Amino acid sequence: MANKLKSEIKIAVSVDENNIPEKINWTAKDGGINDEATKAVMLSVWDDKAQESLRIDLWTKDMPVDEMKVFYHQTLVSMARTFQRATNDEKMSATMLDFCDYFAEKLDILKK
């Protein structure tokens, strides 16, 4: 039997009395991350039986709105680039990146 490698990513969420996240920490030992604090996390997984994505979107109550806008922009850019690598669809990837530029411009988050 071949030796199977396994990698684990852990996300720990501390909530207040209303179940609103107060602290989020994550660990990915293979990536050198150990119990690091973060203010937001977006996780998507694919359910191939139901043919749908399942999502967890969490942010702490002290996550600043201006940082959330940048987080979303960077996530959209990353998704567009991942889409290109996964599908080789250059035209749609470029369209998605054009939208990312528009998004950043409208939110006034472009780096000067």
C-alpha positions in Angstrom: 0.0 0.0 0.0 1.4 3.4 -1.0 2.0 6.0 1.6 -0.7 8.6 1.3 0.1 12.2 2.2 -2.5 14.3 4.0 -2.6 18.0 4.6 -4.9 19.7 7.0 -6.3 23.2 7.3 -8.0 24.2 10.5 -10.2 27.3 11.1 -11.2 28.1 14.6 -14.0 30.7 15.2 -14.8 32.3 18.5 -18.3 33.8 18.7 -20.1 36.1 21.0 -23.5 35.4 22.7 -25.3 36.2 19.4 -23.1 33.8 17.4 -21.3 36.7 15.7 -17.6 35.9 15.1 -15.3 37.8 17.4 -12.1 35.9 16.5 -11.0 33.7 13.6 -7.7 31.8 13.7 -6.4 29.4 11.1 -3.7 26.8 10.9 -2.1 25.3 7.8 1.1 23.6 9.1 2.3 22.6 5.6 2.2 26.3 4.7 3.9 27.4 7.9 0.8 28.9 9.4 0.1 28.2 13.0 -3.0 29.6 14.8 -2.8 32.9 12.9 -5.5 35.5 13.5 -7.6 36.7 10.5 -10.6 38.9 10.2 -12.3 37.2 7.4 -12.5 33.8 5.6 -14.3 32.6 2.5 -14.4 28.9 1.8 -16.1 27.2 -1.1 -16.4 23.4 -1.7 -18.0 21.6 -4.6 -20.7 19.0 -3.9 -20.5 16.8 -7.0 -23.6 14.8 -6.0 -25.8 17.9 -5.7 -23.8 19.7 -8.4 -23.6 22.9 -6.3 -21.1 24.9 -4.3 -21.3 25.0 -0.6 -19.9 28.1 1.1 -18.8 29.5 4.4 -18.3 33.2 4.5 -17.3 34.6 7.9 -15.9 37.9 9.2 -15.3 39.3 12.6 -17.4 42.2 13.9 -14.3 44.4 13.9 -13.5 43.8 10.2 -13.3 47.3 8.7 -15.6 47.9 5.7 -12.7 49.4 3.7 -10.6 46.2 4.3 -13.7 44.1 3.3 -13.9 45.9 0.0 -10.2 45.2 -0.7 -10.6 41.5 0.5 -13.5 41.1 -2.0 -11.6 42.7 -4.8 -8.5 40.5 -4.2 -10.8 37.4 -4.0 -12.5 38.2 -7.3 -9.1 38.7 -9.0 -7.9 35.4 -7.6 -11.1 33.6 -8.8 -10.6 35.0 -12.3 -7.0 33.8 -12.4 -8.0 30.4 -11.0 -10.8 30.2 -13.6 -8.3 30.8 -16.3 -5.9 28.1 -15.0 -8.7 25.6 -14.5 -10.6 26.1 -17.8 -8.0 27.7 -20.2 -10.8 30.1 -21.1 -8.8 33.2 -21.8 -11.7 35.3 -23.1 -13.9 34.9 -20.1 -10.9 35.3 -17.7 -10.1 38.6 -19.3 -13.8 39.6 -19.0 -13.7 38.7 -15.3 -10.5 40.7 -14.8 -12.1 43.7 -16.6 -15.0 43.5 -14.1 -12.4 43.4 -11.2 -10.9 46.6 -12.6 -14.4 48.2 -12.8 -15.2 46.9 -9.2 -12.0 48.5 -7.8 -12.6 51.7 -9.7 -16.2 52.1 -8.5 -15.1 51.4 -4.9 -12.2 53.7 -5.2 -9.7 51.1 -4.0 -7.2 51.3 -6.8 -3.7 51.8 -5.5 -2.4 55.2 -6.6 
